[in-house]
Amino acid sequence: MGTVFSFDVRDPATPALETALGDAVAWLHHVDRIFSPYRPDSAVSRLARGTVRPDDCSAEVREVLDLCEAARHATDGWFSPVAGGVLDPSGLVKGWAVERAAQRLRAAGARHVCVNGGGDLRFSGGTAPGVPWRIGIAHPLRPDALCAVVTGHDLAVATSGTAERGAHILDPHTRAPAHGPAAVTVVGRSLTMTDAYATAAFAMGAKAADWLESLPGHEALAVTADGGCWHTTGFPDCGTPLIAGA
């Protein structure tokens, strides 16, 4: 998937957790083999070339395509797995893969875990029993600075922007690079849709503020290209710590 994944497990090590961690890593490699648009033999690449049909693919591929359709509907078309004219569900797959990896750890008894997929994060529990996670949101225009801190338990946090990868998000209506804010961060409960919503919100640009305000179960913060800030009413004023999911 062209990025780095990491695990922060705060629970005492057990054989079950060590096995689950290995399974989670194997799962991410499995997802990469199936969904990577960079691999010519992946299911996604073969679907894009038309050499296979969705019905010929695994249940995992069909599930992701269904989730992409749900995200497209929820965002009024601003999320699209074919924004560039070629099938690429990466804007949803990464969050889905991280969510599934975190589920494997929880099923093995982990209660306090962070799974990080290229800066898109799924938190379970806290840093310790009764202690919330504190997540610093990097400022896209000021290296080594934070624009906010999100505090809470059992959170999903996804950020889309140009600071790390340049203009890689396309406007699905024009297929040109989207002119979104410098970065938009969305906080929810499940990373699958939170990740897709962050991508869609960036593609929407200024239209995203009203849409995110109306989105149930999610809060958001954006830093504009000129260094300004807007956020949903679930967050306090910019420049102070932001609290979500506490």
C-alpha positions in Angstrom: 0.0 0.0 0.0 3.0 2.2 -0.3 3.2 3.2 3.4 4.4 2.0 6.8 2.3 0.3 9.5 3.1 0.1 13.2 1.6 -1.4 16.3 1.6 0.0 19.9 0.3 -2.7 22.2 0.1 -1.5 25.9 -1.1 -4.8 27.3 1.2 -7.4 29.0 2.7 -9.7 26.4 1.0 -13.1 26.2 1.5 -16.0 23.7 -2.0 -15.3 22.3 -1.1 -11.6 21.7 2.2 -12.4 20.1 0.4 -14.9 17.8 -2.3 -12.3 17.0 0.4 -9.7 16.2 2.0 -12.0 13.7 -1.4 -12.7 12.2 -2.1 -9.0 12.0 1.1 -8.4 10.1 0.4 -11.3 7.8 -3.1 -9.9 7.2 -1.6 -6.5 6.1 0.7 -8.3 3.6 -2.3 -10.3 2.4 -4.3 -7.1 1.8 -1.4 -5.6 -0.1 -1.2 -8.6 -2.4 -4.9 -8.3 -3.2 -5.5 -4.6 -3.3 -2.3 -2.9 -4.3 -2.6 -0.9 -7.5 1.2 -1.1 -7.8 1.1 -4.9 -8.2 0.1 -6.1 -11.7 -1.1 -9.4 -10.4 -3.3 -8.0 -7.6 -7.0 -8.5 -7.8 -7.5 -4.7 -8.0 -5.1 -4.5 -11.0 -6.7 -7.4 -12.8 -10.2 -5.8 -12.2 -8.9 -2.5 -13.5 -7.7 -4.2 -16.7 -11.0 -6.1 -17.1 -9.3 -9.5 -17.0 -11.6 -10.6 -14.1 -15.0 -9.5 -12.9 -16.0 -8.7 -9.3 -17.9 -12.0 -9.1 -14.7 -13.8 -9.9 -12.9 -12.2 -6.9 -12.8 -13.2 -3.2 -15.4 -12.2 -0.7 -12.9 -9.6 0.7 -12.7 -7.8 -2.7 -16.5 -7.8 -3.0 -16.8 -6.5 0.5 -14.4 -3.6 -0.2 -16.2 -2.7 -3.4 -19.6 -2.7 -1.5 -18.0 -0.4 1.2 -16.7 1.9 -1.5 -20.1 2.2 -3.0 -21.5 3.0 0.5 -18.9 5.7 0.9 -19.6 7.1 -2.5 -23.3 7.3 -1.6 -22.6 8.9 1.8 -20.3 11.5 0.3 -22.5 12.3 -2.7 -19.9 11.0 -5.0 -16.9 12.9 -3.5 -15.3 9.5 -2.5 -14.8 7.4 -5.6 -12.5 4.3 -6.1 -12.2 5.3 -9.7 -11.4 9.0 -9.3 -8.5 8.8 -11.7 -10.4 6.7 -14.2 -8.8 3.5 -13.0 -10.0 1.3 -10.1 -8.1 2.2 -6.9 -9.9 1.7 -3.6 -6.8 2.7 -1.6 -8.7 5.6 0.0 -10.8 3.1 1.9 -8.7 -0.1 1.9 -6.1 1.2 4.3 -8.6 2.1 7.0 -10.4 -1.2 6.5 -7.2 -3.1 6.7 -6.1 -1.3 9.9 -9.6 -1.8 11.4 -9.4 -5.6 10.7 -5.8 -5.8 12.1 -7.0 -4.1 15.3 -9.9 -6.5 15.6 -7.4 -9.5 15.5 -5.5 -8.0 18.5 -8.7 -7.3 20.4 -9.9 -10.9 19.8 -6.7 -12.1 21.4 -7.3 -10.1 24.5 -5.6 -6.8 23.8 -7.5 -3.9 25.3 -5.1 -1.0 24.9 -3.7 -0.8 21.3 -2.9 1.7 18.6 -2.6 0.5 15.0 -1.0 3.1 12.7 -1.3 2.8 9.0 0.6 5.7 7.4 -0.8 8.2 9.9 -4.3 6.8 9.9 -4.9 5.5 13.4 -7.2 3.1 15.2 -7.1 3.3 19.0 -8.6 0.7 21.4 -8.9 1.4 25.1 -6.4 3.9 26.4 -2.7 4.1 27.1 -3.5 2.2 30.3 -6.7 1.3 32.2 -8.6 4.6 32.7 -6.0 6.7 30.9 -7.1 8.1 27.5 -4.9 8.3 24.4 -3.6 11.7 23.5 -3.1 12.1 19.7 -1.2 15.1 18.4 -2.4 16.3 15.0 0.6 17.5 13.0 0.3 21.0 11.6 0.6 20.6 7.8 2.3 24.0 7.3 4.6 24.1 10.3 7.1 21.3 10.7 7.4 19.8 14.2 4.3 21.7 15.3 0.9 20.5 16.4 -2.4 22.1 15.4 -4.5 20.2 17.9 -4.6 17.3 20.4 -7.4 14.8 20.4 -8.0 12.9 23.7 -10.2 9.9 24.2 -10.8 6.1 24.2 -11.6 3.8 21.3 -11.1 6.3 18.5 -10.3 6.3 14.8 -8.3 9.3 13.4 -7.7 9.8 9.7 -6.0 12.8 8.0 -5.9 13.7 4.3 -3.7 16.4 2.9 -0.7 17.2 0.7 2.0 17.6 3.3 3.4 14.1 3.1 2.5 12.9 -0.5 1.8 16.0 -2.5 -1.3 16.4 -4.6 -2.3 12.7 -4.7 -6.0 13.2 -4.1 -8.1 13.7 -7.2 -11.4 15.5 -7.6 -13.7 12.6 -8.8 -15.8 14.9 -10.9 -12.9 16.5 -12.9 -10.2 13.8 -12.4 -7.8 16.7 -11.7 -5.9 17.2 -8.4 -8.3 18.3 -5.7 -7.8 21.8 -4.3 -8.6 21.0 -0.7 -7.3 22.5 2.5 -3.7 21.9 3.6 -5.1 19.0 5.7 -8.3 17.7 7.1 -8.6 15.3 10.0 -11.7 13.3 10.8 -12.3 11.5 14.1 -14.8 8.7 14.4 -15.2 5.2 15.8 -14.4 2.9 12.9 -11.4 3.7 10.7 -12.9 2.1 7.6 -15.3 5.0 6.9 -13.4 7.6 8.8 -10.5 7.2 6.4 -12.8 7.4 3.4 -14.6 10.4 4.8 -11.3 12.2 5.3 -10.4 11.6 1.6 -13.8 12.8 0.5 -13.7 15.9 2.7 -10.3 16.9 1.2 -11.7 16.5 -2.3 -14.7 18.6 -1.4 -12.6 21.6 -0.4 -14.6 24.4 1.2 -17.9 22.4 0.7 -16.6 19.9 3.3 -17.3 22.1 6.4 -21.1 21.9 6.1 -21.1 18.2 5.1 -18.8 17.2 8.0 -21.0 19.3 10.4 -24.0 17.1 9.4 -22.1 13.8 9.6 -23.3 11.7 12.5 -20.7 10.3 14.9 -17.7 12.2 13.4 -15.9 15.4 14.2 -13.3 17.2 12.0 -10.7 19.8 11.9 -9.1 21.4 8.8 -6.1 23.7 8.3 -6.5 25.8 5.2 -3.8 26.6 2.7 -3.3 30.1 4.2 -2.9 28.7 7.7 -6.4 29.3 8.9 -8.6 26.8 10.6 -12.1 25.5 10.7 -13.7 22.7 12.7 -17.0 21.1 13.5 -18.8 22.3 16.6 -17.8 19.2 18.5 -14.3 20.7 18.8 -13.5 23.8 20.8 -11.6 26.8 19.3 -8.5 26.2 17.3 -5.3 26.7 19.2 -6.6 24.9 22.3 -6.6 21.2 23.0 -9.3 19.4 21.1 -11.3 16.7 22.9 -13.2 13.9 21.1 -14.5 10.6 22.2 -13.6 11.2 25.8 
